Amino acid sequence: MAPVGAATILHADLDAFYASVEQLLDPTLRGRPIAVGGGVVLAASYEAKRLGVQAGMPGWRARQCCPDLRFVGGHFRDYQRLGDRVMGVLGDFTPLVERISIDEAFLDVAGAVHLFGAPAQIAETIRRRVRQEVGLAVSVGVARTKHLAKIASQVAKPDGMIVVDPARELEFLHPLPVGLVWGVGPVTRSRLAATGIRTIGELAATPSPVLQGLVGEAAGAKLGSLATNLDPRRIETARKARSIGAQSAMGRRVATPRLLRSVLGYLADRVAGRMRRAGRAGRTITVRVRFGGLRSVTRSVTLPVAVSATLSLTELAIDLAGNALADHSHEREVTLLAISVSNLVDEPALQLELPLGLADAQHRPGTSSGAARWTVDRSVDAVRARFGRDAIGYTTVLLSEEGRVPEEFRELAEHDPSAVALERRRMGHDT
């Protein structure tokens, strides 16, 4: 067993995962600037990144940055297969593995040092095995906390390893750019830079009231703690989702009824479909609306019965968003919309109800109108399972611009149903 307070947390992160898999599958692509996607860049190789190509960039702009850029299709099953193989390698060293996305995970190796050597040795062995057995490069950070291990792995990229000495944590951490702090995206980074906060050390030195005034009370407290490496989180090997959600960051858009129907309809379709695949339904629906300046508001409703119908979730979400906008009539633009469903219960079958003239009949699965929605959704699910997601769907969903990113890619990036990794990669916004 490693000494208490030792650097035994590892963060393993595959390098340019989706693009690297494409180069592994087609050796002629190795060393060339490539991007996964088409209309929008879903992922880019390091060769393309060095020329300015970034995830979330429109395809035409990416080609301007790199005229020799080659777009390739996504081999989603291979992403899952190879990601799973890497996780299998990690599991050979410790059962304490917390997978946080398709291509990255935390490990606690405190109990494994007597078998496999010091944490640094374990990290090097992992890197060697992943390269030899899977054919991919993985960067690893080793530290005393999860947050610092993740930062170390980012600094180590590409294809490197960094071990942070517990006695020199702040010496390592504070000179680094503030954008490496977990949760600081381009919007927050710009806001901090406008006040002269560009490094993690400057963030740590900022008084709490000032920081909370810049980014909000909760976010300010969190960022202040992470900037001084106060991170008590432990490895979680199994987490049962308490909610299922999705969000869309969209830059600055005027909050028109058409925009709400399009975006919320698309998000509701994703959330409801994932609930049904999991055999779940939920009673509490929450909508989050983010305005300019990082200000967010939420509105929720708890129903007497659990729902998983796409149309019901869409209608409820539009009503909630409308209420939020009505309460903030001075706000004309939105930058993000999100839907989540909680109070989840199992929904193995449809339980019919007596026709008692219930006011919310269309949202109750057991009524005639609710049962019709239940049946239509499952027919849509069956067609999609056989012919693909784009084979059938509601009009507002099929015509929505939000569908530019393939659903398979979203599902892989959102390994945890509550995660929003793809939206961060695609739009470059804070979560």
N, C-alpha and C positions, 0 to 999 in steps of 0.2 A: 504494500500500500504506500502511495506517495505521501510525503509529509503534508500536514494541513497548511493551506495557503500556497501550495505549489502551483505552478502553471500546468494544469492537467486538462484544460478545456481546449479541444481542437475544433477549428472551423475549416471544413474541406469544401472547396468551391471549384467546380470544373470550369476551365477557361473557355470563354466564348462557346458555350456548350453546343447550341444548335448548329452554328456554322462549323464547329469542329467535327460534329457528327457527319455533316455533309461532306467535309473533306476526307473523313475516314472512309465513308462509303464510296466515294469517287476520288481515287488518288490523283487524278488529273487536276483536281481543284486545289491541291495542296500548294501553299505559297502564293496563291492568287487572291486578289480581293473579291470576296463573294458576300452576298446578302441573302438571307432567307426571306422570302416574301415576293412582292411584286409592286402593287400600288402603294404599299407602305413597307418600310424595312422592319421586319420582325426581329432580326438579329443580324449581326455583321461579324465577319472574321477580323482578326487583329490587323491583317493587311489592309482591310477596308477602313477600320477605325483610325489607323494612322493617317489616312487621307481625309478624315473628317466625317465619314459615314457613321451615323448613330441610329440606334433603335428608335422607332417612332417617326423617323424622317420620311417624308413622301419620296416615292421612287424617283421622280424626276429630279428632285433636289440631290438625292444620293448620286445620280448619274452625273450631275454637274460637278460634284466634289470629286468623283472618280469615274472618268469616262470608260475605263476598262472594267468597271464593276460588272460582275455576272450575278444575276438573280437565279436562285435555285428553289425548287419546290420543297415543302416540308415533309420529311419522312417521319410522321408522328409516332408510328409504332416503334420505329428504331430509336427515337428519343426516349421513349418509355423503357424499352428493352435495355438499352445501354445505361440509362440512369439507374435502373433497378440492379444491374450488375455491379455498378460502383457501390451502391448501398450494401450489396452483399459482401463486398470486400471490407467495408467499414465494420460490418457486423461480425467479421471474423476476429476483431480485436476487443470488442466490448459490446455488451447488450445495451449499453446506455448511448443509443444513437437517436438523435432528434432530427428527422428529415424536415426541412422547412420549405423545400421546393423540389422540383424535379432534379436539380443539379447541385444542391448544396445541403449540408447537414452539419450539426454539432455532435461532438463525441465527448464523453467524460472518460478518460483513461486512467483515473487514479487507481482503480483496482486491477489494472492490467500491466502495471510496470514490472511486477515480479515475473511476468511471463514473457513480455516482449521488449523490455528495456525502458529507458527514459522516454518521456513524451516526445522529445525531438526524434529519437530513433523510431518510434512508432509512426510519426508523421512521415519520415523519409521512406519507411517501408510501405506505407500506404501509397505514397506517390509513385514508388517504383512498381508496385503491383498493379495499380490502375493503368499505368503506362504499358506494362507488359501484357496484362491480361485483357484489357479493354481497348487499349490503343488511344487513350485520351490523356491530356495533361490536366492535372489538378493542382491548385495552389492551396497551401495549408497555413493557417495561423494558429499559433500555440500561445495560450495566455491563461491568466488566472480567472478571467470572467468571459462570458459569452460575447459581450460587446467588444472587448478588446481583441478577442480571438478573430472576430469577423473583420475588424479593421485591419488586423495584421495580415489576413489572407488577401485583402484587397491591395495592400501595399506590396505584397509579395508577387502579385501578378505581373507578367504571365509566367506560369510554370515555375513557381518558387515556393519558398517556405521561410517564415519568420517566427522566431521564438522570442516572446517578450519576457524579459527578466522581471519577476515581481518586485524587485528592489528598484527598478528603473522605469516603472510603468508610465508615470507622468512625463518623464524625460523623453520617452518614445512618443507618447500621445500628443502632447501639447503643441509641437511644431507643425503637426499635420493639418491639412485644409479642413475646414469645418464641414465641408460636404461629405466627408467620410463618416460622420456621426449618423447612426441608424435613425432614419426618419427625416433627415434634412435633404430635401430635394431642391430643384432649381429655384422654386418660388421662395422658400425659406432662406436659402443661401443668398439670394439677391437682397432680401430684406435685411439680413444680418450684415452683409457687406456694405449696405448703404449707411450703416452706423459704425463702420470700421471694424466689424467682427469677421475676420477671415480665417483665423486658425482656431483649433480646438482650445488652445491655451487662452486666447482672447475670449472665447465663449465661457470658459471656466471662470475667468476673472470678472465677468459681467454680473453686477448685482442682480439677485433674483427678481426684484420688482421691475427692473428695467427689461430683463429678458421676458418676463411674463407679459409686459406691456407690448412687446414686439410680436410675440407669437401666440399669446394666450396663456392662461394660467396653467392648464394641464401640460401642454407641450413645453412651456418654459421650464416647469419643474422637472420634467423628464430629461430635457436636453441638458439642463444644469447638472443633473446627477451623472449622466453619461459622460459629460465633459471631464468629470473628475474620477471616472471609472467606478462609480458607485452602481453596481449592477448585481443584485442578489439573485437573479433568476438562475434556476438549476435546469438540468437537462430533463425534458419531458418526452418520454418514449412513446406515450400513447395519449392522444387527446381526442375525446369525443366532442364533435362540434356541437356547441350550444346554439349556434345560429348558422344560417346559410345566407350569403349575400354576394353582391356584385356591385361594382361602381364604374363610372365612366368619367374620366377627366377630359375636358373638352376645350381647354383654353378659355377665352372669354366669349360667351355667346349670349345674345339677347334672349331672355326667358319667354319665348312665345309659346302659346298652347301647342303649336305644331311640334316645336322642339321637345316639350315635355312628353307628348304622346310618343314621339319617335324613340327618344332615349329611354324613357321609363318602360315603354313597351318592350324594347329590346332587353333591358335588364330583367324585367319580370319574366320574360320567356326563359332566360338563362337560369334564374333562381328557381322558378317553378319546375323546370325540367330536371334540375339537379335534385330537388326535393323528391320528385316522383321516382327518379332512378334509385334513390336511397330508401324508398318506401316510407317517406316522412311527409308530414304536413305541419303547419305552424299557426299559432293563434295571434302572435304579435307581429305586426308589420311596421317597420320603421323606415322612414325616408330621410336622407340627409341631403341638404342643399348647401353648397359652398358658394359664397359670393366672392367678389374681388377682395383682395387684402386678407385672404385666408380665414375670413369669418364664416363659420358654419352654423346652421340651425338644423334641428331634427324635429320631426313630428311622428308620433306613433299612434297606433290604434290596436287594441286587444279585442279580438272577436270572441263570441261565445263558443264557436267551434273552430277547429283547425282547418285550414285551406291549403290547397296546392294547385289550384286552377290558375292557368296563365291569365285569362281574362279578368278573373276576380282580383288577382294580385296587381294587374295593370291598373284597373279602375281605382282600387284603394290607394295605390301609390300616386296616381295623378291627383286624387283628392287631397292627399296629405301634402304633396308638393305645392298644390294650389293654396292650401291654408298657410304654408310657410311663406310663400311669396306675398300673400295678402297681408300678412302681419309685418312684412318688411317691404312695403310698397315703394320705398325710396330706392331699393335695389333693383336695377334693371338687367344686370348681367349675372350669369352664373358661370362658374368654372368647373363644377363637379356635381354630379347627381349619383346617389347611391340608394340601394334597396337592401334591407336585410330582414329575415324572418326568424323569429325566435319562439320560445315556448313550444319547441318541437315535440311531436308525438309520432308514434308509429301509425301508418295508414295502410294496412295490408289489404283492405277491401272497402267497398262502398256500403255504408249503413244508411238505408232509406229512412226518411222521416214522414210522419203523417202530414197531409196538406192542411195546415192550420192557418194559412194566410200570414205567414211570417213576413215581417217588413224587409228583412235582409235575405229573402229566399234565394236570390241569385248567387249569394256567397256561401250558402249552406250546401255542402255536397249532397246531402240526402234528399233535398227537394227536387222537383221535376226539372227546374231550370238548372240547379246545381249539378244534378246527375247528368244532364246533357253536356255541360261543360266538362265534367269528369270523363265522359265517354269520348268526346272529341279530342281532348288532350292525350288520352292514351292511344287513340288511333294515330295521332300525329307522332307520338313517341315511337310507335311500331314502324311507321313508314321511315322515319329518320334512322332508326336502328338498322334498317335493311338497305336504304338507298342514300343515306347521308343527310346531314342537317339541312342542306339547301334544297332538298327535294320537296319540302312542304313546310308551311308555316303561316302565321298570321301576316296580313299584308303590311301592317306597320313595322313588323319585324324584318320581313324580307327586303323592304325598301329602305330600311334604316341605314344611314352611313356608318353606324356603329359596327356593322357586320363586316367591315373591311378586314378585320383580323380573324383568321379561321378559328372556329370554335375549338377544334382539336388543340390548337396552340394555347388557347386560353386555359383549357382544362389541364394541360400539362403544367403550365406556369402556376396554376392555382392548385397545387397538390393538396394543400389544406383548403377545404371549401370556404373558409373565412378569409383566405389570403387574397391579395390584389396585386400579385407580383407583375402580371402582364401589363396592367394599366400603368404601373410605374415605368416599366421598360418602354412601353409604346408611346406614352405621352410625356414622360420626363417630369411628372408632377409629384408633389408630396402626397402622402397618403394620410 
